[in-house]
Amino acid sequence: MAPGVISHSADELAIEVLRPDGSSVGTTWGEFDEAVLFFEEQFRDRAGGESVHLLTGCQDSFTVAAAIASINLSIPVLPVDPALADSEFQRVVSQLPTSSDVFLIDGTSITRIQERSRNGGGFSGGLPQYLTLSGGSTGLPRLVMPAHRATRDDSRLFLRQLDWLPELRQLIVGPVWHAAAFSTLVNTVLQSRSTLILDRFSPRLVADAIHSGRAEWVHMASIHLRWCAQAIAARPVPDRLRAIVHTSGPCPVPTKRAWIDHIGAHRVLEYYGGSEAIGVTIIRGTEWEHHVGSVGRGFFTTVRIVDDDGLPTPPGTTGTVVMRSAATGQFLSLGDFGRLDPQNYLFLESRRADMILVGDANVYPAEIEDVMSTMSGVHDVAVVARDDTILGSVPIAIVVPHDDVTADEILAACRRELAGEKVPRQILFVSSLPRAENGKLRRDLLPAIEGDQR
């Protein structure tokens, strides 16, 4: 019997991996159940104390089966980017409790990489269901434990707020090791009929899965929403598409408008939260049209904006976003900056750490990037600060161009859309930006980039 709440036939597809060449590799529920049982037997043989399982995050059914088996046995799971450098991987291991045996799960291979210490400290607050890594803009992997252990009922309730239904075939866009993709994939495999994942991200693969009707509920990062917009707009989407759900970073307003115009506001949903599971906000496209740019209102949490002294601020005031933790009842922060409107819809602002002080003007790279990302000659863009003898700092733009666009053409467009202090003083062209597979920009690597000028 499959681990989900729905009865499946053994020959029905459970997980299908889509490849860039158009082929796919499918795993039936019968095969998936066998893999889960295999891992459960292997894990029980190694029982006898607290353990943690590191999954290498490969885009295959074995990784998912190992995750389900671990969760069934109440063993904490941590998905890990297989491309981590050895030093980064060791940094991850060093953050795990020394009271735990740590096993690396790579395909069907199971290797102990840390033996527990009798005198070591364990998990505070009980064993978590799974752990995640967060690097933010620094790229350094930091272990994150959710503020509370979510139950399967909690997950199902949250997913249903995102228009998920158990009979829908879902498409998870993004690497399995990414926190949002992993938690969504695991929780829906426990309940859903069939899931599509990508061997490697490709806008064409995403568009083909949606246009063909194979993907009926889609989860992606906001950057994927932007990268897939042109491919999706090429053809009408079928009626069976129920929802496009996006998260993990801001989405430029023009991009979201384009999706809403093409597939309908009722099909576009967004949520904001973090690996810490402090709280989450949700917004539907129909709400977004009346609160343009918002990431929604709190879902079973209270959202506040506080000043530097931790005191609540009135609507419209920018400050630190805090949400009430379900675990402690305390208001905690993910470190983001934002404001609330009078209806308590949250609008995120750039973080203070990203701000560029141009003379006496506060300039935020994200605002410039949002505008430039919608320009026809710009495929991808990042804005960084450069020292200036007169103004102190000025913004420059690092651009992955479309076709033969020139710096003068991009700057002319910027002057039409941006205030003078926000117009980049220089355009550098590169073939790609340092993004993780989940689409997040590695801002720590941007200052060392050298590009060409046209």
N, C-alpha and C positions, 0 to 999 in steps of 0.2 A: 504494500500500500504506500502510495506517495506520501511525503511528509506534510503535505498541505491539507486543507480542510475539505477539499473537493476530491471526489472519486475520479480516477483517471484510468483509461485503458492503457495496458502496458506498451502498446505500439504508438501511442500518441506522443507527439514531440513535446518534450519538457523545455529543452534549451537548444537554441540554434545559433551558431556562430557564423556571422556573415563576413566573407572575405572580400578584399578589394577587387579581386578578379571576377566577382560576381557569383562565385561558388559559395557553398555553405557546408557546415558540418553539424549534423543534428544528433541529439541524444534523446532517446525516448524515455518515457517515465519508467519503463521497466529497467532500462540500462541505468538511469539515474538512481533509482531505488537500490539497485545492486551496488552502485558506487558508494552511496550513503552507508549501507550496511557494511561494506568493506572497511570504510574508515572507522565506523563505530567499533568494529571488532578489533581493529588495530589500536585504536585509542584506549579501549578497555584493557588491553594487554599491558599498556604502559601506565595504568591507573595506580594509585597509591599515594597521591599527594596533589597539591595544587599545581596546575599546569597552565601554560599559555601556548597557543598555537599561532605561529606566524605563517601566513599564507603569502606565497610569492606574487599573487595578484595576476597570474596569467589569465588570458581571456579564454577560458575553457570550462567545461562542465565539471571537471575534477575539482577545480578550486571552489566552485559553488557547493559541490557535494561534501567536500571537507568542511566547509563552513557550517553547513546544515548539521552534519554529524557532530561537530564540536558543540554547537548550540544545543542540540538534543541532549548532550551529556553534560551540559552546564560548564563547559570549558571555554574560557574567554578566547576570542579570536581577534587577531590583529592583521589586517591585509597590508602588505608592504609592496611598494613599487619595486619590481624586479630590476630596474635600472639604477637603483641606489648604489653609489660608490661604497666600497667596503668600509671606509671610515664612517660614512653616514649610517650604514647598516649596524655597525658596532655601537654607534651613538644610540640607535633605537633600542638595542638589546640592553644597554647600560641603564636605560630608564625603567626597565621592568623590575618588579619586586624580586629580590634575591631569594625569597621564600618559594619561588616558582621554578619548576622544571620548564624549560622553554624548548619547544620543538619546531623545527622548520619543516613545513609541508610544501613539497615541490613536486607537482604531479602526484604520483602514488608513492613517492619517496618520503620517508619520515625520519628526520635526523634530530637527535638531542643536541642542542647547542649551548645549553646552560643547565647545570645541575643545581637543584635548590639547596639553599643553606638553611640549616636548622635554626640558626640565630638571626636569619634575615627578616626584614619587615615585609608584610604582605599587603594586600589590597585593603584600603580603608573603606568601610561602608559595605563590605561584602563583595563577592565576585561580580564583575560587570559581564554583560552578555557578549559584548565585543568592544574592542578598543580601536581608536583611529589615530592617524598621524596628521598633524597640522604644521605646515611650514610657513604659512602666511606669505609675505613678500620676501622673507629672508631665504626661503628654500631649505633651511635647516630643519630636519624632522623632529617634531616635538610630540611626545606621547600625550594623548588626550583621553581622559576617562569621562564618560557621560555623567552629568550631575545626578541622574537617577536611572535606574534600570527599567527600560520600557518593556511592557508586556506585549504579547501578540495582539491582544485586544486594543491596546494603545495604538499600535502600528496600523491595525486595520481601520480604526476610527480616523486616524490622520490621513491615510491614503484615500479613504472614501470622501474626505473633504476636498481632495484633489481630483474628484470624479473618476477614481479608479473603481472598476468592478471586476470581480473574480473571473468573469468569462472573457475578459478582454485580453488580446495578445499584446504584450507590452514590449517596447523597445527601450533598452537602457543605453543611452549614448554617453560614452565616457569609459575610462578604465575601471575595472572591477576594484582596484585597490583604493580608488578615491572614495572618501567617506560617504558623500551623498549617494553616489552610484551604488556602493556596496550595501549600505543599509536599505536602500530601496529595492535592490535586486534580491537580497536575502529575504526580506520581509514579504515580498510579493511571490517569490518562489514557494514560500511556505503556504501560500494561499491561492495562487493563480494557476491557470492552465498551461500557459506557454510564454516563454521569454526569448527575445532576440537580443543578442549582444554583438558588438563589432570586434572583429579581430584587430582592426586599426581604424581610427576615425576617418571618415570620408563623407563630405556633404552629399556626394552622389549616392552613396549607400543609404544614408538616412532618407534622402528624397525618394529613392526607389522603393524602400520599405513602406513609406507612407503612401506614395502614389499608387502602389500596387494593392493597397489595402491590407498588407500583412501586418503592419504596425497599427494598432488601434488606440494605444495609450503610450505616450512617449515622454521619457524623462531625460533632460539634458541640462548642461550648464548654460548660463546666459551667453557665454562666448560662442558656444555651438549654435545657439539661436541666430546669432549674427552671421556666422560662417555658412549656415545652411539656408539663409533667407532667399538668396538668388536662385538656388536649385529648387526650393519648394515652390517659388512663384512661377516656375516654368510651366506647371500644369495644375489643374484643379485637384483638390484633395477629395477622396471619396467620403460619402456620408458616414461610413463606419468609423472614421477617425473621431474619437471622443474627446481627447484632450492632449495638448502639448503643455508639459509642466517644466518650468525652468527655475534654476536656483544657482548658487555659487557665484555671486558677483553681480554688479550692476549691469542692466541692459539699456543701451541707448534708446531714448524715446522713439526716434524714427524707425529703429529696427522693430520695436514692439508694435508700433502702429502698422508697419508693413505686414506683419503676421496677422494682426487683428483684421486688417482690411481684406486679407486673402482667405483666411480660414474661419473668420468670425470670432467676435470677442468672447463668446461663451466657451470657446475651445482653448483659450490661452489662460493658463494659471501660473502663478509664481509663489514661491515661498522663500522666506529668509530665516536662517538660523545658523547654528554652528555645531561643530563636532562635540562640543561640551554639553549639548542638549539642555541648555539653560531654558530656552523657550523658542517659539517659532511664530512667525506671522504668515498669513496667507492672503492673497488677493486674486480675484477673478478678473478677467478682461473687462467684463461688464462694469465692475467697480472701478477698475483702473481708468476707464474713459472719463470718470468723474473726479478722479484723483490722479491725474497724469504724473507718472514718475514714482508713485508710491510702491512700497513692497508689502503693503497690507496692514491689517490689524492683528493683534495678538490672538493666537488660537490656544485657549486654555492657559493663558498667561496674561499678566498685566505689563504693558510697556510704558516706560517713563523716559523722559529726557532730564538729565541732571547737570548741574553746573560743576565747576571745579571743586566746590566744597561738598558735592554730593547731594545738593538740594534740588528738588523738582523745579522745573522751569515752566513758564506758561506756553500754550500752543504757539507755534511759529518761531520759537527760540531754538537756536542750534546749540547742541551740547552732546554729552555722552549718552548713548543708548543703553539702558538697563532693562532687564526683564526679570520677572519674579520666577525663581527656580522652583519647580515642583518638588524637588527633594528637600530643600531647606526653608522655603518660604522667603528667602532673602532675595534682594534685587542684585543681580550680577550682570556683568558686562562682557561682551566679546571684544571690546575695544573700539567699536565703531562709533562714528559721529553722525548725528541726524537730528531731525525735528519731527514734531507731530502737528498735524492740522487739527482744527476744532473737533473733527469727528474721530480723532485718535488714529488716523492713518499715518503710518511711519514713512518718512522720506529719508533715505541715507545720504550722507554727505561724505566728502573725502576725509580720510583720517588726517589728524593734525600732522603726523609724521611725514605725510606725503606733500604737505604744503610747500610752495615755493614763494618766498617773499621777494617780490619784484618792486624795488623801491620801498614804498609803504603799502603796497597792494598785496593782498593774499590771493595767490593763484593756485588752483588745484589741478594737477595733471589729469585727473579723471574727467573733468569737465571739458578740457581741450580734446582728450582722446575720444570722448563721446561724439563731439562735433566732427572731428576729422575722420572717424571710422565710417561715417555715412557718405563721404565724398567718393565720387566715382573712381578716382585714381588711386585710392588707398585701400589695400587689402587688409593690412594690420598696422597698428601704430602704438607707440609708447612715448610718453613725454617725460623728460628728465630735466634737472636743473644744471646750469652751467654758471660758473663764476663770472661776474661782470664788474669791471672796475668802477662803473658809474652807479649801477642799480643794485649791486650786491649779487643778485642772481637773476637769471633770465631762463625762460623755458626753451628747450630745443626739442624737435620731434624726430624720432627714429621711425622710419616708414618702410613697410614692405609694399612696394608699389604694384599697381595694375598697369600693364602695358608700358607705354613710353611717356608716362606723365612726368612733368618737370617740377623742380622745386618752386619755380616762379608760379606755376599754375596752382600748386597746392597752397602757397602763401597768399595768392590772390583770393582764393576761396576762403581761407582763414580770416582775412581782413573783412570779408563780407559777413562773416558769422560770429566773430569774436571781438571782444573789446581789445584795445590796443595792447594792454599789458599782457594779454593772454595769447597774442599771436606769437608763434615760435620764431625765435631769431634765426634759426637755422634748421634745414631739413637734411637729415642723413638717410641715405637709402641702403637697406640691407636685404638679404635674401630671406631671412626669417628672424623672428624674435625668440628670446629664450622663454618659452612657455612649457610648463609641465603638461603631461598628457591630459590632465583635467582642464586645461585651458588657462590656468592661473599664470599670470605674468611673474617671472622671477626678477623683480625690481632690483635685487641685490646685484645682478649681473649686468644691468643696463649701463652703469657709468663706464665700464671698460670697453663697450662696443665702439668700434670704429667703422663708419660707413662711408659711402661715396656721395658726392654731390653732383647734381645735374644742372 
